[in-house]
Amino acid sequence: MNIKYPINNSHTLSVEEILHSFQTNADTGLSKSEAEKRSKEFGLNVYTAQKQKSIWIILLEQFKSPIVYLLVFGAAVSLYFQDYIEAIAILVVILVNALIGFLMEMQARSSMNALKEMDVIKSKVIRDGKPQEIPSENLTLGDIIMLEAGDLIPGDGRLVESNQLQCDESSLTGESLPTEKNPEKLLKDTVLGDQHNMVFKGSSVMNGNGKAIITGIAQHTQLGTITSLVENAVETATPLDKKLNALSKKLIWLTLILTSIFAITGIIQDKDWVVIIKTSIVLAIASFPEGLPIVATVALAHGMLLMAKRNAIVKKLSSVETLGSTNVILTDKTGTLTENKIYVETFSFPEENRKVSIENNNLKFDDGEIEKSQENFDKLKLVGALCNDATLKIAKEKKKVLGDPIEIALIQLANTSGTSAEELKKQYERIAEIPFSSDTKIMGTLHKSPNGNLVGAKGSVEHLLEKCNKIQFGATIKELDKNERNAILEESEKMAADGLRVLAFAYREETTINTDDFLKELVYLGMIGFLDPPRLDIKGAIVSCRDAGIKVVMITGDHPLTALNIAKKVGLVDDDEQNVIVGKDFPSTKSLTSEWKKKILSTAVFARTTPKQKLDIADIYQKAGNIVAMTGDGVNDAPALKKADVGIAMGQRGTQVAKETASIVLKDDSFKSIVAAISHGRAIFQNIQKFVIYLVSCNLSEIFIVTLLGFLAPAAILLPLQILFLNMVTDVFPALALGLGKGDITVMKKPPRNPKKGIIENKDWVAITLYAITITLSVAFAVIYCQQVISIDNKVTNNVAFITLAFAQLFHVFNMSSIGSRLLINDITENKFVWLAILICTGFMVLVYISPQMRLVLGLVELPIKVWIVSILASFIPLVIVQFYKITWGKRKNALH
């Protein structure tokens, strides 16, 4: 045995050449011993499924963050100085954050193994000259497989025989219609979607039967190639991960700079090194928002749960926000923009070559009902039902009609009348048929009829017209002349240019018709244009995307004209748009010039693309600085789904490979759900921005306060555990409330934010600084007033600073209202979670003060009522100042949020 494997370009070989190459026989197949020998040499017909992350890896990934690293360092330093309560508190923060993220990702983790599911099938093969069934994993090179309607193809194969064979390859190529198969050899540069002499693993047989020789198994199949692309596609870090990490690094540097300055100053002043280190720890704790990881995780988890209620299953937390950052959607056509079902789109009858609709079983034109075409329509429905094999194959377990989608559409058309297609077939008994072939391009059937015999025929317009010598105009039948033939052909070309699949219909009815030669002297009836129509909700969703500044690009394996037609129907391109990039014209990665990249970025429709080209298009958009979402449902979409910033798979029609690879799965397959998810993602980012600004401004105020009190009232300097309490309790709950807000209702009327900008921009840092200064001034005022007027001791002074700061930060949440919003009624005051947070935090403060143990831990003492009044009143100062600023100057200057 000397087989060169893999054999490339099997479609270019004749049947004899391919059988010789694999040393097999079309009638007897391989012997059992030879099959076993080849299985040992070439391996089983299985391939490695996508590697799933282990539970431990998912858990460990929750700790991969600069924020967590800094918190761990803080806990370690606290342990070194035996401040066990502080260390435990910090470690609890880390563990709670990790646990929330872990549980949410585990909840969304898919339990389906896509590739394994595809392999659990039986294959019908010929071995030792006898047909037999074997597990598909035992299939080997050179095996002869037998195919019939309903079979799932177990490997790539070269056809050696076919009889009306049609295969559904939509999951591989994106082609809506089944591909007609025949064994004739093809040219070398024939694209995958046009390789009619090949069958491919993972596709299914829709009609007819045939034999094929297995030329590729496991990884050496088209499906295996796509699987390899999925494995090799680099999964990029999400924008939110990048932004949070960038912010974390800035805060870490800020912490290091401030603590270093303080330490150096202390050394110069010859202070005790233990005091220097402990105070530096206070500054470190004060400068870093320990609650940020928990708040971010909970906000995203909340978004994940809300999106699940809205039919979007999110498999990774950060994908919630990333979807909101999206400014480009790369979408498949078949099953995503369209219904992945074939319907009658338009009719064309003699002299009435216009689009029509059906109403109450009658034809309706724009200018009213045309009675003479109604005669043609009724006869055409009858021919469509009789010259049809779809109803002959029914899946018993599902009670579902099997067969060619176009024939199923004709059955549905016939069923619009009072008599069903099944009843018509019983009334008109079939007595002979001429099956469709790639040579004749016609199917014809002969039936018994009330008037004797009836011939029904359908097929390509050009070929069927050759069999016609008459034409019907309503109730009138006359000779078919040359001008009429040309007019019909011209109209069929126009319909095809609109992306329609066009079939012509004809009949003949006589008392007696010869059963051996009945496809002649036919009467032409008309044409039907078939289409996989757009989903009903797509056009509105596309408009919403355009309003939101999101570019939608169609990438399909379907025919260019069909793709362009659908793009126009859904409003993706203008009616006069003609620009489509076809896969065969797409340059290789090495040949991609800057001009080609510009052309790709300016094109909205790509047709006849390969999985590798989809991957390249996604990469080009990402390298141009875009946040890319890729939607799809086919195996051919999987590599790009993984490569994109957000991969969105269709849950109902999507293949298991696509669902396994995507980060978001839509339960209802609706493009509209994507728009809703983007809107929610944008609102989540707004919320994240607000609580980050809130938390950082609170922490910056703590730094200012520790520094200022160090000069004005050293006894009032806050303790590390007091600051940690503020950061983890009185700061976290209001921040959580901000994270759970509904967001701006006009969020989808604004363009997407610049993906290169961080969570906090320069103007945000200005606002944060001003917020921190107002909070610092309120605390300083309360401390100085109580010292000078009420004459309190050092312990009470510290408590005044603690109480004033706690409530000032608590009320500071109301400063996060949007610019231009009303004072009393705005997005913050209408957020029920904000009021709940204030109630909870106030309850905690009361609980701390009525509990002697908690007072002892936090270094608190019982305070006079006057001190409480001063502290509470002083805590309102930041809110009053900021709101006054917003009302008077803020709307014009737009400096504060």
N, C-alpha and C positions, 0 to 999 in steps of 0.2 A: 504494500500500500504506500503510495507516494502522493498525498494530497497537499497542495500548497494552500495553506489556510492562514488568514482569511483570504478569500478570493474577492477581489474588488471588481466592480462593474459587471456583476452577474447578468444585469439586464442587457448587456451588449452581446451576450453569447446566444447562439441558437439552442434549441432544445437538445439536439444531438451533442453539441459541444459541452453543455452544462452537465449532461448525464455522463459524458466521457470524463470530464474534469473530476467528478465525484465518484467515478467508478461504481455506478449503480444502474439499475434497470427500472424503467417506469412501470412495468407490469408486475415484476416480482419483488422489487425493493431490495433491501439488504437482508442478508441471512442473520439469524440471531447471534451467531458467534462473531460475525463481522461488526454488528452493531455494538456488542459488548467491548470489542477490541477498540473501536473508535471512541466509545465513551471514556475508556481508560486513557486514551491518548489526548483527546480534546476536552475532557471534563464533562460534567453534567450541565444540563440546560438551566442553570440557576446562576444568579449573580448576587453580589453583596448588596443588601438593602442599605438605605441611607443610615448612617451611624447616628443613633440617638444618644443624646447626652445622658450620662448616668445620673441617678438621683444625687449622688455626692457632688458631681460636677455642678449641677444646678444650684445646690446649696452653697458650694464654695464661691460661685460666681456672685452671690449676693454680697460677699465681702470685698469684691474687687472694686474699690473706690478710694481715691485719695482722702475723702472725708473719713471713711472707716479707718484708714491707716493712722490718721492724726488722732482719732478718738482712742485707738488702741494704745498709741504712745502716751496720751494723757492718762489713761487708766494705769499704765505701767509706772509712770512717775508717781501717781497717787499711791500705788502699792508700795513703792520704794520708801515713801515717807510715812507709810503705815496709815494713810487716810483711807481706810477700807470702805467706808460708806460712799465716798466719792468714786472710788474705783468700781464698786459694785454698780452704782448708778450709771456710770458711763458704759459698762459692759452690758447692762440691761438694755440701754438704748441701741447698742450694736445688735444684740440678739433679736430684739423685737423687730427692728427694721429688716433683718435677714429673714426672719420667720414669715413676715407678711409677704415679702417678695417671693419666697420659696413656695408658700402655699398657693398663691395666685397663679404662678407659672405651672405648678403641678396640676392645678385644677383644669387648666386649659390645655394640658399636654395631650396630644392625640395618642390613642392606644392602638391605632391602625397601622399595620406594616404594609405599606402600599405595594411594594414589589413582591412581597411574599404572597399577598392576596392574588396577584395576577398569575402566579405560578400554580395555584391549586386548581388545575384543569387537567382533563384527559385529552390525549391526542389520538386520532384515528390514523394508523399507519399501515403500510403493506410491508410485511416481513416474511421471508420464506414463501413468497407468493400468495400469502393469505392476509386479508384485512384483520386488524386487531386493534384494541384500545390499550394504550400504555400511559403512565403518568408523564406529563409533559417534560419533567426533569430528566427522563430517560431518553428523550429525543436526541438524535445525533446527526452529524453531517452526512448527507447523502440519503437520509430517510425519505421515503415517499409518503407524503401525508395526503389524506382525502378530505376535501372541504365541502361543506354544504351549509345552507342557510341556518343561521343561529350559532355557528361555531366561532369560538375565539381562537385566533391564529396563534399557535404556540411558539413560532420562531420565524425568522426571515426565510423566504423561499422564492424560488424561481418557478413560475407556472410551466407545466408540461402539457396540461389539458385544461380546457375551461368550457363551460356551457352556461351562457347567460350569467356568468359570475360577476357579482358586484360586492365590493367591500367598503365598509365604513371606516375611513382613515382620519376622521375629523380630529381625534385626539392627538394624532401625529402631525397632520398637515394643516389643520384648520379648515379644510374643504368641507362645506356643508353637505353636498350631495355625495352619494356613494360613488366610488370609482369603478368604472367598467373595466374588467380585466380580460386580457387575451395573451396567448403565449408568444406573439411575434416579438422578435428581438428589436432593440431600440438603439438610438445613437448614444455615444458615451456621455455627452453633456446633458442628457435628459434629467430634469430636476426630479426630486423625490415624488412630488405630487403628481407627476406625469408618467411615472414608471409603471405602466399598466400590465407589464408581464411579471411584476413582483408582488408578493404579499408580505406583510410586516407583522412582527410579533406585537401583540396587544391590540391589533385592529380586529374587526369582526366581519363575518360573512353575512351580507344582507339578503342576497338572492343568488340562485343558481348553484352550480357545483363545479368541482374541478380537482385536479391533482397538482401538487407542487413538490419540488425537491428542496429539502432543507439546505440552505446555503450559509446560514448564520445562526448561532445559538449564543445564549448567555450575553456576555459583554459585547460580542461581535454582532449585535443586532442594532437596528436603528434605535430601538428603545434602550438598549444597553449603552449606546453612545450618549444618549440624552442623560441617562443616569450618571454617567461619568462626568458630564458637564455640570450636573447638579453637585456632585461631590467636590469638583474642582473649583466651582464658583466661590469667590471670596465673599464672605458675609461681612459687610462693613459695619463699623460701630454706628449706632443711631445718633441723629443730631442731638437729642436730649442728653444722651450719655456724654457726648463730646462737650456740650455746653456746661453740664454740671461738673464735669472733670476740670474744665477750664476755670470755672468759678471757684472750685475747691482749691486749685493751685494758687489762684490769686489770694484767697483767704489764708492759705498756709503761709505764703510769703509775707502777707500783712502781719500774721501772728509772729513769725520769726523776727521780722524787723522790729516790731513793737517790744517784744520780750527782750530782744538783744539790746535795744536802746535803754530799756529800764535796767537791765543787768549791768551794762557798762556804767550807767550813771551811779548805780548802787556801789559798784566796786570803787569808782572814783571817790565817792563819799565815805568809803571805808565801812559800809554796812555789813552786818553779819551775812555770810554767804547762804545760810539756811533761810534767812528772811528774804534774801534776794530771789532764791529759787522758788520759794512758796508764793511770793508776790508775782513772779513771772508766770507761775502756773495759773494764778488768778487772772492775769491778763490774757493768757492763752485760752482759758475757758471762756472769758468774756468776749474775746475776739472771734470765736468760732461758734456758729449756730448748730449746736449738737442735735437739735430737733429737725434739721433740714432733711436728712435721709428718711426719717419716718414720715414726715409730711409729704415729701415727694412720692414716696412709695404708696402711701395711703391714697393720695390724690389720683395717682395712676390706676391703682387697684379699683377705686370707686368708678373711674372712667371705664375700666375693663368690664365691670359688672353692668354699668348702664348700657354699654355697647352690646353686651350679650343679650340684654332685653330688647335691643333694637336689631337683632338678627346678625350681629357681627361677633364672632368668637375670636378673642385676642389671645394669642399664644405666648406673647412676650410683653411684659408691662410697658416698656419704653416705646413700643410700637404705637401705643395710644396717642402719645404726643407727636411722634414722628409723622403719623398720618396727617396731623394738623399742620405740619410744616410743608407738606407736599405741594409742589408747584407744577409737577408734570405727572400725568397718568398715562402709562403705556398699557393699552388694553387690547385683548384679543377680540376678534369679531364674533366668531361662531360660539353661541351659548352665553356670551357676555353682553354684547350689544344686540345680538339677535336671539331668537327663541330656539335655535337649533332644531327647527321643524320646518318642513317644506309645506307651503300653502300656495293656493292659486292666487296670483297677484293681479293678473290682467288677462283679458280675452281680446282676440282680434277676429272679427268676422268680415266676410266680403262686403266692401263698400262702407263698413263701419269700423275702421281700424282705430278704435279709441278705447281708453280704459273704461271699464264698466264695473258696477257693483251689483250684488244680488240682493233683492228685497222681495220677500214673500214669494220666493222661487221664480221671480221675474227679473230680467235684465233692466238696469237703470243707467241711462246715460246722463250727462250733465244737463242736456236739454229735454229730458223726459224719456219715456219708455219707447223703444223701437220694436215694433211688433214683428217685423220680418226677421230680425236677428233672434227673436225668441224661438222661432222654429229651429234655427241652427243650434241654439243653446240647448234645447231639450234633446235633440238628436246627439249632440256632442256629449252630454252627460251620460246618455245610454251607452255610447261607444266607449267612453272612459271607464264605465263600470264593467262592461263585458270583456273588453280587450285589456284584461287586468288579472294578475296572479296574486295580488296582495292578500286577499281573503282566504286563499287556499292554505295558508300557513298561520296557525293560531297557537300561541304559547299557552298550553292548558293551565299551567300553574298561575299565570298572570292574566289570562283571558285577554290577551293583547294581540292585535293584528301585527303580523310580521311581513316584511317584504320591502320593496323599493319605496322610499319616502314619497316619490312622485305618484306612484300607484296608490299609496295610502291617501294622498291628497285628493286623487280622483275619486276614491271611494267616499271620502267626506263630502266632496262636491255632489256626487250622486245622491247621497243621503239627505241633501237639502230638499229633495222632492218628496212627494208622498210615499213613494215606493223605495225601499232600501236597496242597496247594491246587491245584497244577498238574495232578495226576492227577485230582482231583475235577472240574476244568473239562473235562478230556478225556472223562470218563465222562458228565458232564451238559452236553451241547453247548448253547450259547446260541443261541436262534433269534429272540429279540426282546428289546428293552430300552426302558425309559423312563428317560432320564437325569435326574439330580438337577437341580432348578432352584430358584431362590430363591422361586418362587411355590408349587410343590407341596411342597417340602422332603422329597421322597421319591425314592429310586432303586429301580427294579424291573427284574428280568430274568426271562425265560421260557426254560426249558431242557427238553430231552428227558430223560426219566428212565426207569428200569426199569418204572415203573407208568404211563407215559404222558407226562404233562407236569408240570413243577414250576415254580412261581412263587416267587422269592425277593425280599424287599423289606426295605429299611432306611430309616430317616429319623427326623425329629423325632417324639417320642412322640405329641404331640397330633394331628399330621397323619396319622400311620400308623394310629392307632386309628380314625380316620374310615373307613379302608378295611377294617377288621376287623369281622367279625360272630361270630367264634368265638374260643375261647381254649383252649390245650392245658395240661392238668395231667398231666404224665408221659405215659402211653400213652392217656389219656382226653382227648377233645375235646368241648367243650360250648359252648352259646351264650354270647356275651359280653354280660352285662347291665350296667345303668347303674352299679350299685354297684362292680362290678369295674373298670369304666372309671375311675371316680373314684379308686379305690384305687391304680390304676396311675399316674394323673396326679399324685396326692399323693406317691407314692414317687419319681417322676421329679423333682419339685420339691425334695425332700429331697436327692437325689443332686446336683442342680445347685447347691444351697446349699453343698454340700461342695466346690465348685469343680470338679466333674467335667463333662466333655462327654458328654451322654447321648444314645444312639441306641436306638431300638426296632427289633425284628426280627419279621417275620411271613412266612408262606408259604401256599401252597395247592397241593395235589397231586391231580390228576384225570387221567382217561384222555385227555380232549381239552380244550384250553383255547384260546379265541379269542385270536389274536395281536394283535388291534387293541385289545382292552379286557380286559386280564388283571389289572390292579391293583384288584381288588374281591373281596369275600367272603373275605378273608384270615383266616388263623388266627394269633392273637397268640402269640408264643413267650416273649418276655422283653426285658430291657434290659441294656445294657452301659454302665458308666461308664468313660470313658477319662481318663487323666491322664499328664502329663509328670512322672514320679516323682522324688522327691528322690534325689540321689546317696547311695550306701550309707554313705559315710564322713562325711556332713555332720553328723549328729546329735551324734556324739562330738566333732567339731571345734567345734560351737557350745557344747557343755558346757565344753570346754577354754577357749574364749574367755570364757565367763562366770566360770569359776574364776580367770582371769587379770585380771578386772575390765575386760574389753573389751566394749563394746556393739556388737551386730551389728544393722544396719538394712537391710531389704530395700527396694530401689527398683526398680520394674518397670513396664513398659508394658502388662502383662497385666491381665486382668480382676480386680477387687477380690476376688471370692469365691475365685477360683483362687489368688491371691496369699496370702490369709489361710489357705486350706487348707494350702498348702505350708509357710507359716510355722509352723503348728501341728504339722505332721508332723515338721519338723526341730527342734522345740523352741525356735523363735525367740520365740514368744509362748505364753501359757497357753491351754488348751483353751477357756476361756470368754471369751477376748479377742475383741472385735468392732471395735476401733478401727482403721480404715484411712482414710488421707487419699487421696482420689482427685484426679487431676490437674486436673479441671475445677473443683474447689473450691479449688485452690491459689491464693492471692492473688498478684498481681503484685509485683515487687520494691518498687515505690513504696507498695504497700498493706500491706506486712508490718508488722503491729503487734507490740508486745511479747507480747501474748496469743497471737498466731499463732506467734511464734517459740518460745514455751514449749510450745505444742501440737506443733509440729514436732519439738522436741528430746525430747518424751516419747512420740513415735509410733515404732513399730518396723516398720510396713508402709506403703509408699506404692505406689499402683497407678495405671495409666493416666497415667504421668508423661511429660512431654516432656523432651528433652535439656536445654533451658534450666532446667527445674525441678530436674533432677538437679544442675545446676551451682549453683543457688541453695541447695539443701539442703546441699551440701558447704560452701558459703560460710558458711551459718548455723552449722554445727557448728564450723568453724574460728574464726569470730569469737567463739564461746562459749568459746574457749580449748582446744579439742580438737585432738589430732593425728589427722588423718583419712586412712585408707586406703580407696581406692575400687577395688572389683574389678568386672570385667565383660568381656564378649567381643564386644559389638555396636558398630556404628557409633554408636548412640545413647549409648553410654557414654563416648565419646572426650573430650568437653569436660570432664566431671567427673574423668576419669582424669588429665587434665593439671592441673586445678585442685587436686586432692587433694595432701596432703603426700607420699603414696605412691600411685601408680597401678599397679594389678596387673591385667595382661591374661591371658586364657587362651590358651595357646600352640597347642592343637590345634584348638579350635572358634572361637577368637577371630578376628575380622576383622583384616585387615592394618592398618586404620586404628587399631584399639584397641591392637594390639601396637606400632605405631610411636609412639603417644602415651605409653604406659605407661612407668614407670621400672623395673618388674619384670615379667617374663613367666614364667608357670608352664608348664613343659613337659608336665606331666601333668594340667593343668586341675583339680587337686584342691584343694578348700578346706582340706583337711588340711595340704597343703604350706604354706599361708599361716600356719597356726598354728605349724608347725615353724619357719618363717622368722621369725615374731615372737619365738619363744623364743630363736632364735639371735641376733636383733637385741638382745634384752634382755641376753643374756650378753655380747655385744660391748660394750654400754654399761657394764656392770659392769667389764669389762676396761679400757675406756677410762678410767673413773673411777680404777681402781687405778693404772694407769701414769701418769696425770696427777698424782695425789697423790704417787706415788713420785718422778717427775721434779721436780716443784715443790719437794718437801721437800729433795731433793738440792741443787737450785739455791739454795734459801734458806739451807741449811747453808753453802754456799760464800760467800754474802754475809756471814753471821755470822762465818765463819772469817777472811775478808779483813779485816773490821772489827776483830775481836778481836785478831788477830795484829798488826795495825797499832799497837796499844797495847802488847801484851805482848812480841812478838818481830818487829819490822819486817822482819828479814832472812828470816823464814819466809813472808812474803806470797807467795802463789801467782802464777805468771806467767800472762799471758793465754793462751798456747798450752797450758799445763798444764791450765787450766780447760776450754779448748775440747776437749782430748783426753778429759778426764773426761766432759764433756757428750755427746761424740759416740761414745765407745767404751764406757767402763765403765758409763755410765748407760743408753745406748741398748739394748744387748743384753738386760739384765734387763727393761727396759720393754717391749721387743718380746716377750719371753717372757710377760709379764703380759697383753699384748694378744692372745696366741694361746691363752690358757687356755680350758678348757671352760666355766667359769662355774658358777654355783650351780644345782644340779639342781632346786631348788624354785622356780626363777624364774617359772614359769607358775602358781604357786599364790599369787602376790603381786599386789596391784593395780598398775597402771601408775604410774610415778613422775609427779610433778607436772611437766608440760611447761614451767611457768614457772620452775622452779628450774634453776640452772646446773649445770655439771659438778661444781664444787666449791661446797659449801654452807658456812655459817658454822662448823659443827662440824668440817668437813673442814679449814678453815683453822687451827682450834685444834690438830687432830692434826698437821697439816703443821708448825706452829711447834714443837710438842713433839718431833717427829721431828728437825727441824733442830737444836734445842738439844742433843739427845743426841749427834748426830754431831759438832757443834761441840766439845762437851766432850771427846769421845774424841780429837779431833785436838789440842786444847789440852793435854790430859794427856800425850800422846805427845811433843809438842814440848818442853814444860817439863821432863818427866822426862829426856829425852835431853840437854837443855841443862844441867840441874843435876847429873845423876848420871853420864852418860856423857861429858859435856863435848865436845860436837861443835861444828864451826865453822858459819858462816852458811850455806854451800852445802848442807851436810848437813841443817841445820835445815829448809830449804825442802823437801828431799827427804822428810824425815820427815812433814811436813804432807801432801805429795802422796801418799805411799804409804798413810798411815793413812786419809786421806780416800777414796782409790780403793777400798780394801777395805771400809771402813765403809759406803760407798754400795752396794757389791756385795752385802754380807751383809744390807743393809737391805731387800732384796727380800722376805726371809722375814717381815718385819713386815707385809706386805700381806695376810696370811692373814685370812680372815673371822673376825669376832668370834664366840666360842663354839666355834671349831674346835680340834681337838687340837693339841698342841705339835709332835709329830713327824709326824703324818699329817693333812694338810689339803690344801686346794685348791692351795696353792703348792708344797708338797713333792711332790705327785703330778703336778705339771706338768713333763713331761720337758724342755720348752723352757727352764725355769728352770735346771736343772742344766747343760744345754748352754750357756746364756749364761754361767754362772759359769766353766765350763771354757774357753770362748772368751776371756773377759775376763782370766782368769788367764794364759792363753797369750799374750795381747797384752802384759801387764805383763812377763812373762818375756822376750818378744821385744824389748821396748823396752830392757830392761836389759842384754841380751847384745849389743845392736847399738850400737857406738860412735856411729854417725851419728844414730840415734834419740835416744840420750842427749844428744848435743850439741844437737839441735833443741829438746828439751824441758828443757834445762838441768839434766840429772841427772848424778850422779857415782856411783862404786862405793861401796857402804855396808858397814860392819862388820856381822857377823852379829848382834850384840847389837841394833843399830838395827832390823834386819829383824824380830827377835823382838818387840821392844817395839811396833813399828808394827802388826804383824799382831794381836798380843794386844789392843792398844788398839782396833783396828777392830771387835772383837766387843762392845765396851761398849754401843753402841746396841741391838744385837739382844738382849742379856741384859736390859737395862733395860726395853725395850718388852715383851718376852715375860713378864717377871716382873710387869709392870703388868697385862697382859692376864689372866694366871692369877689374880692376887690381887684386883684391883679392876675390871679392864676389863669383865668380864661384867656387873657390876652397873651401872656408870656408862655403859658403851657410848659412851665418849668417843673411843676410837681405833678405826681400821679394822683 
